[in-house]
Amino acid sequence: MMEIYNEDVFDLSEELEKNKQRTKLKIAENKAINLRSLSVSNQEEVASFLEKGYRNRSIAATKMNAHSSRAHTIVTIYVKQIQSNAKATLSSQISIVDLAGSERVGKSKATGKRLKEGAKINTSLLHLGNVIRTLAKKPGHQNEKPIYRDSKLTLLLKDSLGGNSKTVMASTK
């Protein structure tokens, strides 16, 4: 479970001592990131892990929302199925993403730190939209390739957006 805050990536499962800063994770194309993983075997363990990570998210009040998420949150679940009668193993990856909402400066009246956060959120959402738009072009009309490296969000979601993946988007509004 990670969050992208101001284009920096943080492990939301990291145990933080009081007044200690979170550790920024380094990411690069085609390289694994140093993110903590946890093996779970039941729903209660998953729920407990998600609750802890949820408490570590970057949330702040704005004029439009008293509990505004100031970052994108990504939860990746790896599922491995070992078939008992065969020596085959099936592996899948599920990414659940909570995108921070885009912000209009005129409505939010954001300044200072909130303004910077909003600008980073809007920029990453723009890059995500560009990648999706490029991927959605009809075969034969696709001269350009999606550029994932322009944003940490698109870089981290590369496997979930292209190739042999299925993507579903839902909105709360």
PAVO-404968 format. One line per 5 residues: number of its first residue (from 1); for each residue z, y, x of N, C-alpha, C. Coordinates in Angstrom, 2 decimals, padded with zeros to 5 digits. Example, Ala and Ser with C-alpha at 12.3 -4.5 7.8 and 13.67 -1.06 7.14 Angstrom:
// PAVO-404968
1) 007.80,-005.69,013.19,007.80,-004.50,012.30,007.80,-003.30,013.20 | 007.08,-002.25,012.85,007.14,-001.06,013.67,007.87,000.03,012.90
***
This chain:
// PAVO-404968
1) 000.00,-001.16,000.87,000.00,000.00,000.00,000.00,001.22,000.91 | -000.99,002.08,000.72,-001.12,003.26,001.57,-001.49,004.48,000.74 | -001.31,005.62,001.37,-001.74,006.85,000.71,-002.52,007.69,001.71 | -003.46,008.45,001.15,-004.24,009.39,001.95,-003.78,010.78,001.53 | -003.05,011.42,002.42,-002.49,012.75,002.15,-003.06,013.71,003.19
6) -003.77,014.73,002.73,-004.41,015.71,003.62,-005.25,015.02,004.70 | -005.98,013.97,004.29,-006.86,013.20,005.18,-006.11,012.44,006.26 | -004.81,012.28,006.10,-004.02,011.41,006.97,-003.60,010.20,006.15 | -003.53,009.04,006.79,-003.21,007.80,006.10,-001.78,007.37,006.47 | -001.01,007.01,005.44,000.39,006.61,005.64,000.65,005.29,004.93
11) 001.50,004.48,005.53,001.94,003.21,004.96,003.08,003.51,003.98 | 002.87,003.26,002.69,003.90,003.57,001.70,005.03,002.55,001.69 | 004.87,001.44,002.38,005.95,000.47,002.43,006.90,000.72,003.60 | 006.60,001.73,004.39,007.43,002.06,005.55,008.81,002.54,005.09 | 009.84,001.95,005.66,011.22,002.36,005.37,011.50,003.65,006.13
16) 011.87,004.70,005.41,012.11,005.99,006.05,013.59,006.32,006.08 | 014.03,006.75,007.23,015.39,007.26,007.33,015.35,008.71,006.89 | 016.49,009.25,006.51,016.57,010.62,006.05,016.04,011.58,007.12 | 015.24,012.55,006.71,014.68,013.59,007.57,013.75,013.05,008.66 | 013.24,011.85,008.51,012.30,011.30,009.47,010.88,011.44,008.92
21) 009.94,011.82,009.79,008.56,011.95,009.35,007.88,010.59,009.29 | 006.94,010.47,008.37,006.18,009.24,008.26,005.19,009.13,009.43 | 004.85,007.90,009.76,003.91,007.64,010.85,002.49,007.65,010.32 | 001.62,008.47,010.95,000.21,008.48,010.57,-000.46,007.24,011.12 | -001.27,006.61,010.28,-002.02,005.44,010.71,-003.40,005.88,011.19
26) -003.86,005.27,012.25,-005.19,005.57,012.77,-006.19,004.60,012.16 | -007.30,005.14,011.69,-008.35,004.28,011.15,-009.67,004.67,011.78 | -010.56,003.71,011.86,-011.91,003.94,012.36,-012.82,002.93,011.70 | -014.10,003.25,011.66,-015.06,002.33,011.06,-015.02,000.99,011.77 | -015.05,-000.08,010.99,-015.10,-001.45,011.49,-013.89,-001.86,012.34
31) -012.76,-001.19,012.14,-011.55,-001.58,012.86,-010.41,-001.70,011.85 | -009.57,-002.67,012.07,-008.42,-002.87,011.19,-007.38,-001.77,011.43 | -006.66,-001.41,010.38,-005.60,-000.42,010.55,-004.26,-001.15,010.63 | -003.32,-000.49,011.24,-002.00,-001.09,011.45,-001.14,-000.87,010.22 | -001.47,-001.57,009.15,-000.77,-001.43,007.88,000.09,-002.67,007.65
36) 001.30,-002.45,007.22,002.22,-003.56,006.95,001.69,-004.38,005.77 | 001.74,-005.69,005.92,001.37,-006.55,004.80,002.57,-007.41,004.44 | 002.58,-007.86,003.23,003.70,-008.63,002.72,003.16,-009.83,001.95 | 003.67,-010.99,002.24,003.30,-012.18,001.48,004.22,-012.26,000.27 | 003.62,-012.43,-000.89,004.40,-012.54,-002.12,003.98,-013.80,-002.86
41) 004.90,-014.31,-003.67,004.59,-015.54,-004.38,004.82,-015.45,-005.88 | 005.32,-014.30,-006.35,005.52,-014.16,-007.79,005.43,-012.69,-008.21 | 005.36,-012.48,-009.50,005.19,-011.13,-010.05,006.36,-010.20,-009.72 | 007.57,-010.73,-009.68,008.74,-009.90,-009.40,008.66,-009.31,-007.99 | 008.21,-010.11,-007.03,008.07,-009.62,-005.65,006.99,-008.53,-005.56
46) 005.91,-008.72,-006.29,004.84,-007.71,-006.33,005.38,-006.42,-006.94 | 006.07,-006.53,-008.07,006.61,-005.35,-008.76,007.60,-004.60,-007.88 | 008.46,-005.32,-007.17,009.44,-004.71,-006.29,008.74,-003.95,-005.15 | 007.73,-004.55,-004.56,006.97,-003.92,-003.49,006.28,-002.64,-003.99 | 005.66,-002.73,-005.17,004.96,-001.57,-005.72,005.93,-000.44,-006.07
51) 007.10,-000.78,-006.59,008.11,000.23,-006.91,008.54,001.00,-005.68 | 008.80,000.27,-004.60,009.22,000.91,-003.36,008.13,001.84,-002.84 | 006.90,001.36,-002.84,005.79,002.19,-002.38,005.58,003.40,-003.27 | 005.72,003.21,-004.56,005.54,004.30,-005.51,006.55,005.43,-005.25 | 007.77,005.07,-004.91,008.80,006.08,-004.61,008.47,006.89,-003.36
56) 007.68,006.33,-002.44,007.34,007.02,-001.20,006.11,007.92,-001.32 | 005.47,007.94,-002.47,004.25,008.74,-002.63,004.54,010.24,-002.53 | 003.50,010.99,-002.17,003.60,012.45,-002.08,003.36,013.05,-003.46 | 004.42,013.58,-004.04,004.35,014.17,-005.38,005.03,015.53,-005.31 | 004.44,016.52,-005.98,005.02,017.86,-005.99,004.64,018.56,-007.30
61) 005.39,019.57,-007.63,005.12,020.34,-008.85,004.02,021.35,-008.59 | 003.16,021.49,-009.60,002.15,022.55,-009.60,002.26,023.26,-010.95 | 001.53,024.33,-011.14,001.56,025.05,-012.42,001.06,024.18,-013.57 | 000.22,023.19,-013.24,-000.38,022.36,-014.29,000.33,021.03,-014.51 | 001.15,020.60,-013.53,001.76,019.28,-013.62,003.05,019.26,-012.80
66) 004.15,018.96,-013.42,005.45,018.95,-012.74,005.58,017.80,-011.75 | 004.79,016.73,-011.93,004.85,015.56,-011.06,003.45,015.21,-010.57 | 002.79,016.17,-009.94,001.41,016.00,-009.51,001.32,015.16,-008.25 | 000.47,014.15,-008.29,000.22,013.34,-007.10,-000.59,014.19,-006.13 | -000.12,014.30,-004.91,-000.78,015.13,-003.90,-001.61,014.30,-002.94
71) -001.84,013.03,-003.28,-002.56,012.12,-002.40,-003.22,011.01,-003.22 | -004.16,010.33,-002.60,-004.76,009.13,-003.18,-003.93,007.93,-002.73 | -003.71,006.99,-003.63,-002.94,005.79,-003.30,-003.86,004.57,-003.41 | -003.78,003.70,-002.41,-004.58,002.47,-002.41,-003.65,001.28,-002.22 | -003.75,000.32,-003.14,-003.02,-000.94,-003.03,-004.08,-002.02,-002.87
76) -004.00,-002.78,-001.81,-004.95,-003.86,-001.59,-004.22,-005.19,-001.67 | -004.77,-006.05,-002.50,-004.19,-007.38,-002.70,-005.21,-008.40,-002.20 | -004.75,-009.25,-001.30,-005.59,-010.33,-000.79,-005.14,-011.62,-001.46 | -006.09,-012.32,-002.05,-005.79,-013.56,-002.75,-006.49,-014.70,-002.02 | -005.73,-015.72,-001.73,-006.30,-016.90,-001.07,-006.02,-018.11,-001.94
81) -007.08,-018.84,-002.27,-006.95,-020.04,-003.09,-007.37,-021.23,-002.24 | -006.44,-022.14,-002.05,-006.73,-023.35,-001.29,-006.88,-024.48,-002.29 | -008.06,-025.06,-002.32,-008.32,-026.14,-003.26,-007.74,-027.44,-002.72 | -006.94,-028.09,-003.54,-006.18,-029.27,-003.09,-007.07,-030.48,-002.80 | -008.12,-030.69,-003.57,-008.94,-031.89,-003.37,-010.07,-031.68,-002.37
86) -010.27,-030.47,-001.94,-011.33,-030.18,-000.97,-010.73,-029.37,000.17 | -011.46,-029.25,001.21,-010.97,-028.47,002.34,-011.49,-027.04,002.29 | -011.82,-026.60,001.11,-012.38,-025.26,000.94,-011.29,-024.24,000.62 | -011.49,-023.05,001.08,-010.58,-021.95,000.80,-011.40,-020.79,000.26 | -010.97,-020.23,-000.85,-011.62,-019.06,-001.42,-010.74,-017.85,-001.17
91) -011.34,-016.76,-000.73,-010.59,-015.54,-000.46,-011.20,-014.38,-001.22 | -010.35,-013.53,-001.74,-010.79,-012.34,-002.47,-009.91,-011.17,-002.09 | -010.43,-009.99,-002.32,-009.69,-008.76,-002.07,-009.79,-007.90,-003.32 | -008.66,-007.42,-003.78,-008.63,-006.51,-004.93,-008.00,-005.21,-004.46 | -008.70,-004.12,-004.68,-008.16,-002.81,-004.33,-007.92,-002.03,-005.61
96) -006.69,-001.56,-005.77,-006.34,-000.73,-006.91,-006.10,000.67,-006.35 | -006.85,001.62,-006.88,-006.81,002.97,-006.33,-006.39,003.97,-007.39 | -005.39,004.78,-007.06,-004.97,005.87,-007.92,-005.42,007.15,-007.24 | -006.50,007.73,-007.77,-007.04,008.96,-007.18,-006.25,010.17,-007.67 | -005.94,011.05,-006.75,-005.34,012.32,-007.14,-006.41,013.10,-007.91
101) -006.01,013.86,-008.90,-006.97,014.59,-009.72,-007.53,015.81,-009.00 | -008.78,016.12,-009.32,-009.37,017.33,-008.73,-008.67,018.55,-009.31 | -008.67,019.61,-008.54,-007.94,020.80,-008.96,-008.81,022.05,-008.91 | -008.67,022.86,-009.94,-009.33,024.16,-009.95,-008.29,025.20,-009.57 | -008.58,025.91,-008.51,-007.63,026.89,-007.98,-007.29,027.94,-009.03
106) -008.27,028.34,-009.81,-008.03,029.36,-010.85,-007.00,028.93,-011.87 | -007.05,027.65,-012.25,-006.10,027.16,-013.24,-004.75,026.82,-012.63 | -004.78,026.21,-011.44,-003.52,025.76,-010.83,-002.77,026.90,-010.15 | -003.49,027.97,-009.81,-002.91,029.13,-009.11,-002.19,028.68,-007.83 | -002.76,027.65,-007.19,-002.15,027.10,-005.98,-002.31,028.06,-004.80
111) -001.28,028.08,-003.97,-001.31,028.86,-002.74,-000.65,028.04,-001.63 | -000.84,028.44,-000.41,-000.17,027.80,000.71,-000.42,026.31,000.81 | 000.65,025.54,000.90,000.58,024.10,001.09,-000.15,023.41,-000.07 | 000.12,023.82,-001.31,-000.53,023.22,-002.49,-002.03,023.50,-002.49 | -002.43,024.67,-002.01,-003.85,025.01,-001.93,-004.55,024.10,-000.93
116) -003.93,023.89,000.23,-004.50,023.01,001.26,-004.62,021.58,000.73 | -003.57,021.09,000.06,-003.60,019.75,-000.52,-004.74,019.62,-001.52 | -004.86,020.60,-002.40,-005.92,020.58,-003.42,-007.30,020.58,-002.80 | -007.49,021.35,-001.74,-008.79,021.40,-001.06,-009.13,020.05,-000.45 | -008.16,019.39,000.17,-008.38,018.07,000.77,-008.69,017.03,-000.31
121) -007.96,017.10,-001.44,-008.20,016.19,-002.55,-009.63,016.37,-003.07 | -010.02,017.62,-003.33,-011.35,017.90,-003.87,-012.45,017.46,-002.91 | -012.26,017.69,-001.62,-013.27,017.30,-000.63,-013.46,015.80,-000.59 | -012.36,015.04,-000.61,-012.48,013.58,-000.56,-013.12,013.04,-001.85 | -012.82,013.66,-002.98,-013.44,013.25,-004.24,-014.94,013.56,-004.23
126) -015.33,014.67,-003.63,-016.75,015.02,-003.48,-017.47,013.95,-002.66 | -016.87,013.55,-001.54,-017.49,012.51,-000.70,-017.57,011.18,-001.43 | -016.53,010.83,-002.20,-016.56,009.60,-002.99,-017.70,009.66,-004.00 | -017.85,010.79,-004.67,-018.95,010.96,-005.63,-020.31,010.82,-004.96 | -020.45,011.37,-003.76,-021.72,011.27,-003.03,-022.04,009.82,-002.69
131) -021.04,009.06,-002.24,-021.25,007.64,-001.91,-021.65,006.88,-003.17 | -020.95,007.09,-004.26,-021.26,006.38,-005.51,-022.66,006.74,-005.99 | -023.01,008.01,-005.92,-024.34,008.46,-006.35,-025.43,007.79,-005.51 | -025.22,007.69,-004.20,-026.19,007.05,-003.32,-026.30,005.56,-003.64 | -025.17,004.89,-003.86,-025.19,003.46,-004.17,-025.82,003.17,-005.54
136) -025.75,004.14,-006.45,-026.25,003.93,-007.81,-027.76,004.11,-007.93 | -028.41,004.58,-006.89,-029.86,004.76,-006.95,-030.55,003.42,-007.12 | -031.66,003.44,-007.86,-032.37,002.21,-008.16,-033.01,001.64,-006.89 | -033.05,000.30,-006.78,-033.70,-000.32,-005.61,-035.14,000.16,-005.49 | -035.56,000.39,-004.28,-036.91,000.91,-004.05,-036.95,002.43,-003.99
141) -035.94,003.09,-004.55,-035.84,004.54,-004.53,-034.71,005.02,-003.61 | -034.16,004.09,-002.89,-032.99,004.40,-002.08,-033.39,004.60,-000.62 | -033.72,005.83,-000.28,-034.11,006.14,001.09,-032.91,006.43,001.96 | -031.84,006.88,001.35,-030.67,007.23,002.14,-029.59,006.16,002.00 | -028.79,006.06,003.03,-027.67,005.11,003.03,-026.40,005.90,002.76
146) -025.42,005.28,002.09,-024.17,005.99,001.83,-023.45,006.30,003.14 | -022.85,007.47,003.20,-022.11,007.88,004.39,-020.63,007.74,004.07 | -020.03,006.70,004.60,-018.62,006.41,004.33,-017.69,007.17,005.26 | -018.14,007.53,006.44,-017.26,008.10,007.46,-016.84,009.55,007.22 | -017.41,010.21,006.21,-017.08,011.61,005.96,-015.68,011.81,005.39
151) -015.07,010.75,004.90,-013.75,010.86,004.28,-012.97,009.58,004.55 | -011.67,009.71,004.72,-010.83,008.52,004.90,-010.87,007.66,003.64 | -010.95,008.30,002.48,-011.00,007.58,001.22,-012.22,006.66,001.16 | -013.39,007.19,001.43,-014.61,006.37,001.36,-014.65,005.34,002.48 | -014.13,005.68,003.63,-014.09,004.74,004.74,-013.20,003.54,004.39
156) -012.05,003.80,003.79,-011.13,002.73,003.42,-011.63,001.90,002.23 | -012.46,002.52,001.39,-012.97,001.81,000.21,-014.37,001.23,000.42 | -014.87,001.29,001.63,-016.23,000.84,001.92,-016.50,-000.57,001.38 | -015.59,-001.52,001.65,-015.79,-002.89,001.18,-015.72,-003.02,-000.34 | -015.01,-002.10,-000.98,-014.86,-002.15,-002.44,-016.00,-001.46,-003.17
161) -016.78,-000.66,-002.47,-017.84,000.10,-003.12,-019.22,-000.52,-002.96 | -019.50,-001.07,-001.80,-020.84,-001.57,-001.53,-020.84,-003.06,-001.29 | -022.02,-003.57,-000.98,-022.14,-004.99,-000.64,-021.88,-005.90,-001.82 | -021.15,-006.96,-001.60,-020.90,-007.99,-002.60,-019.60,-007.70,-003.35 | -019.51,-006.52,-003.93,-018.27,-006.15,-004.62,-018.56,-005.76,-006.06
166) -017.52,-005.81,-006.85,-017.57,-005.34,-008.24,-016.58,-004.20,-008.34 | -017.00,-003.09,-008.89,-016.13,-001.91,-008.99,-016.02,-001.50,-010.46 | -014.79,-001.24,-010.87,-014.54,-000.76,-012.23,-013.72,000.53,-012.09 | -014.13,001.55,-012.81,-013.39,002.81,-012.80,-012.86,003.09,-014.20 | -011.63,003.57,-014.26,-011.01,003.92,-015.54,-010.38,005.30,-015.37
171) -010.32,006.04,-016.45,-009.73,007.36,-016.42,-008.61,007.44,-017.45 | -007.59,008.22,-017.11,-006.49,008.41,-018.05,-006.75,009.61,-018.94 | -007.80,010.35,-018.68,-008.09,011.53,-019.51,-009.42,011.42,-020.16
***
